[in-house]
Amino acid sequence: MECFTYRRNELFAEDVPVAELARQYDTPLYVYSRSGMQAQYRALASAMAEVGPHIHFAVKSNSSAAVISLFAEEGAGADVVSAGEIFRAMRAGIDPAKIVFAGVGKTEFEIDYALEQGIHFFTVESEPELERLSKRAAAVSGVARVAIRVNPDVDPKTHKYTSTGKKESKFGVDLERALKAYELAARLPHLEIVGIHMHIGSPLMSVAPYEQALEKVLPVCDVLKKRYPTFRILDIGGGLGIKYTEEETPFDVKEFARRLTPMLKQSGLEIGMEPGRFLVGNAGILLTRVQYIKDNPFKKFVVVDGAMNDLIRPALYEAYHGVLPARKTEATILGDVVGPVCESGDFLARDRELPAVKQGDLLAIQSAGAYAFAMSSSYNSRPRAAEVMVHGERSQLIRARETWQDIVRGECIPNW
């Protein structure tokens, strides 16, 4: 569904004018559409219904309690990468038995915490991690359920920082090592082999990399099913992409399901998925207000109160995010949207045809529902922005804007 639309030239978030949200909650401001997130989840679940996947929301994409709670109500579990995300997920209503714990650097404390909560399984990234899991499970007289992450060496054709399935990646073990890693897991006490995991990167707009990865992983699954009676889960990860530019077409989940379902059914395994960006990315915007229009002999700068500490993806990945005016205009200018942070990399849009705005006008930075607030910081001692969720004609503050006191909480000056 379209979460943000123009009505009489005014931009709305569902049924609320974004200008009203800015007046009520100030800027910069993250705005999320509840209905948009809900629609994405239901579209994915419906398309994949034939294999009935366990859908675990990738908490790293948007860790707001209100967002996680929405997916808990839909029946989702959680894909987490830290003990803090386990805490967040359970606090928002996710059953720990629906939590899967990924990540290459799990500490002993994090493993103990996860075992105590009774999470579904650990996605294991290395042989040393198997050994640590065995020791920690023994220490708490428990059992760690494990699914080893295999690296199928498939190039997803995405940014090098978000490509995770190639052989040089830090993630997972290569297919040649996988069987030996499972042999180790079988020998170690207090471990239960429950499945296999793959994740090749994000954001992906094509089904082909998934097909290529499954063609490599499914034969391994056949071997593992024969060797280990408890082996029952194939987790295909996440990475489903979203439309960032006008030229792109939305990811076709029906085509994704049509092409992958036969392969997944043939495996005879329970299927797991870990979408994040696909569920929330285009259901969020970052509202920001123009402070200055600055000209120099070479280009025009639209200086706004949002910055790289609010949305780091353009600076980090050279990512494209659409820019919409709160009040529609046909007039345009050529320039950059930049923030007040003291870095040349502090831009939200570069060398772009932009709406012809003036000082005091509002801009909406699109596709800010994923990896926006979650990756934000208080760099330059700028308080992190507030988050608001819209549902029809209603809006609610779901995270208050930080204060200066919030920023310095926990600091102290040595008394020497």
N, C-alpha and C positions, 0 to 999 in steps of 0.2 A: 504494500500500500504506500501511497505518497503521504509522508508524515508532515511535510512542510510545503504549503501551497500558497499561491497568491489569491486573494479575494479583493476585488476592487483595488488592485495594485498594492495591497498591504499583505505582508508575509504573515502567515498563521502557522502556529504549531498545533496540529489538530484543530481545535476550535478556539484557540486563544491567540490574539495578536502578539507577535514577539515584542513589539514596542511596549505593550502593557507589561510583559514579563520583565523587560529591562527597567521600566519605571518602578516596578514593585521590588525587584531583587537586585538591581544595579548590574553593572558589567565590570569585567568580563563574566560571562555566565554560561554554564553548560545547560542545555535544554534537551530533555529526552522525551520521546513519544512512547508511552506505555503500549498503546495499540500497535504501533509499528513493530516493537520488539515481539509482542505476542503473535502478530501475524507472521513474522519470519519464522518463529519457532514452529508454529502450526503448519506452515507450508512445508518445512523440512520434514517434520514428523509424518505428515500425510504422504509426501512423496516416497518416503522410505518405509511406509507401513508394512510392505510385504515381508521385510526382514525384521521388523520390530526392533530397531536399534535402541540400545541404552544411550541416551543423549546426555552428555556431561558438558555443561556450560563452562567454557574456558574463563575462569575467574580473572585471569591476568588481563583480559581485554577490557573489562569494566567491573571493578570490585565494589561498586556501590551496593549497600545492603538492600535498597529498594529494587535494584535491578536483579540481584541474585534471588531475592524473595519472589519476584515475578516468575522466574523460571522454576523455582521450587514449586509454586502453585500449579505450574503446567506439568509437573511430574519429572522434571529434569534432575540429574545429579550434577556434580561439579568436577571439573578438571582443575587441579591445583598444582602449584609449583613451590609452595613453601608452607611451613606450619601456620604462618599468619593467614594464608588463604584458607587453610582448613578451619581456623577459628572464625574467619569471616563467613565462610559458607555455612557452617553449623549455626552461627548466630542469626543468619538470615533464613534458617528453616530447612537447610539441606540435610537429609538423613546421612550420617557418616558412612552408612553401608552403600551409599551411592557416590562416594568420593573416590577418585583415582588420583594418585600422587605422582607427578612427573618431576623432571629436573635432574641435572647432572651432578649436583653438589649437596645432596641431602646430608645434614649433620646428624650426629647421634641424638641430639635433643629432638630434632624434628621427627626422626624415625620413631623414637619412644613415644612422642606425643601422638603420632598417627596410629601407632599400634594400640595405645590406650583408648583411642576413640573408636577403634574397630572399623577403619576405612575398608573399602572394597578391595583395592589392590594397589601395589606399588608398580609404577612403570620403571623398570631397572635399566640403567644406562651403561653399566660396566660390570666386569667380574669383581673388582674390589667392593662395589656396592652390594653385590650378592653376599659377600662374606660379612660385610658390616650388618646387613639385614639379619643374617642368620644369628650373629652374636647378640644383637639387640633383642631379637625375638626370644632367644634363650634366656636373656636377663630378665625379661618380664613374663617368662613362662607362657609365651604365646606363639602364634604362627603368623608369619608374614606371607601373604599371598602375592605372587609376583608374575608380571608379564614383561618379558624382556623386549626392549625397544630395538628393532632391527633397522639398519640403514640400507635401503634398497638401491642406493646410488642412482637416483633418478633426478634429473635436472628440472626443477619446476619452472624455470625461466622467470624468476622473480628477483627481487633485490638480494644481493649477496648476503646481507645481514639477516634476511628472513628465509633464506634457503637452508633447510635443515636436513635434507635427505641425501646429500651428496657424500661421497666417500671421505672427503677431507673435513666433513663436519665434526664438531665436538660431540654430537648427539648419537646415541645408540651404538650398536656393534654391527659390523658388516656381516653379510649373509654367510660368508665362509666361517666366521667365528661363532655364529649364532648357535649352531648345534652343540659345539663344545661348551658354550656358556650355559646351555640348558643341562648338559651333563653335569657341570659343576653344581648348578642349582639342585639337581636331583640328589647329589651326594651330601649336600650341606643339610644339617638338621634344622628344624623349625621353619622350613620354607615349603610352600605349596605352589607348584607351577599351575597357573590358571589360564595363561594366555600369551599372546604375542601382540606387540604394539608397533605401529609405524606412524610417522608424521613427516611429510616431505617438504613442508614449507608453506608460506602464505605471503600475500593473498593469491590464490589460484583462480583463474577464470576459465580454465579448460579441464575437461574430465580426463584427457589423455594421460597426464602424469599419474593419476590414481590408477588407471588401468595398467600402465606400465609397472607401477610398484606392486600391484596385486599379482600380476603375472609372475613376478619374482618371488613374492612372499607366500602365495598359496601352496606351492610345492613343499615349502618348509613346514607349513601348517599340517600337511598330510603326514609328514614324517613324525611331527611332534604328537599328533593325535594317536598314532600307533604306539608311541613310546611311553606316553604319560597319560594315565586314565583321567587325571584331574584337568587336563588341558581342554578348555572349552570356549575361550573368548578370542575373537579377532577384533582389535581396536584399530580402526583406520585413521585415527587422529582427527585433526581439523583442517584449517587452511582455506575453507571455502571463501571465495572472494566477494567483493562488493563493487558496485559501480562508483568510481570516483570522478570520472569525466563525462561530459555530455556525449562523447563519441562512443563510450563503452556501452555494452548491453549488460543487463543484470545477469548474474550467474543463474543458469537454468537448472534448478534442482530436479525438475521432472526428467530432464535429459540425463542428469547425473544418476538418478535412481534407475532409469531405464537401462543404462549401460552397465552399471555396477551390480544391480540386483542379481542377475544370473550368476555372476562370479561369487558373490557373497553367499547366496543360497547353496551353491555347489560346495562351499567350504564345510557346511554342516555345523558351523560354530555360531555362538551368540555374537552379535555385532555391537561394537561400541563406536561412538563418534564424539568428537570434542570441538564443536563449533564455538566460535567467540565472535569475531568480527562480523561474520555473516548474520548473526542474530541482532547485533546492536549497532554496527557501524553507521548505517545510514538512518538510524532512528535517533541520531543526536546531532546537535549543532553547537558551535561556540559563538555566542553573541558578544560582539565587541563594538565599542563606540569610537568614532573618529575623533582624534585630538587635534591633529594638524594636517594640512595638505602642504607638503614641502616640495618645492621645485629646485632642481639644479640644472645646469646646461645639458645634462645627459638624460635624465629621466625624472619622473614624478613619484614621490613617495606619499602613500596614505599611511599616516602614523596613527595607530590605534592603541587602545589600552590592553588588548590581548597580546601575548608574546610567546616566544619559544618555550618559556617555562610552563605555559598553559597548553600548548600544542607543539610538541617537539618533532613530530614526524617530518615536516618539510625540511627542517635543518638536519635531522639525523639520516633520513632516507631519500632526501630530495623528492618527497612525496607531494603529489598534487591534491589540493583540497579546493573544491569549488567555493566561490564567493558570491553571496547574494545580498542585495540591499534590502533593508526592512521595508523601504518604500520603493516600489518598482520604478525604474526609469529606463528609457531607451538610450539616453546619452551615455557615452563611455569615455574613459581615459586610458592611456597606456602607462603602466607603472607597477610598483611593488606595494604590497601591504606589509608594513613592518611594525614591530613593537618597540617598547621603550627599553628593552634589555641591552646592556652594553656589550653587544656582540654583533659582528657583521653577519653572522648566521641567523640573527633574529628576524626571520621573515615568515609570513604565513602564505604569501603568494608572490611570485617573482616574474617580472616581464610579462605581465598579464593584461589583457583587455578587461578593465574593471568598470563597474558602475560609476558614473560621475557623481561621487558623493562630496559633501562639504563637511566642515567642522561641526561636530555634534550629531552627525548621522550615525545610524546603526548598520553594521554589517553582520551577516550570518556566515560563519565558516562551516561548510558542509562536512558530512562524514566524520563527525567528531564524537560519535557514540562509542568508538573503540580506540583504545590506546591513546586517549587524549588526557582526561583527568588521571587515569591510571598511571601515566608516565609523567605527570606534572610535578613541579617542584617549587620551592620558595627561593629559587636563585634570585640574586639581587635583593633579597629580603622582601620579595613580593608575595603577599599572602595568596595561597591557592584559592581559586575561584569557587563560588557556590555552585551547587547542582540543583536543578529543578526537574521534576517529572510532571508531564502534562497527560491528562486523561480526559478526552472530550473537552468540555468547557472548564474543567478544573485544573488547577496547578498546585503543586505542593513542594516546598523546600525540602529536599531529601539530604542535603549536606550544607551546613552553614558555611559562609565565607570565613576563611581563616582570619585571625586577628594578629597584630604584632606580638601579643602575648603568647598566642599559639606557636608562633615561629620560634620564640626564645625559650619556650617551656623545656625544662630539662638541662638548660645551660647553667653553668656557675663560674664564678671568677675565683681562681685559687687564692687561698688566704695567706700564702707566703709573700 
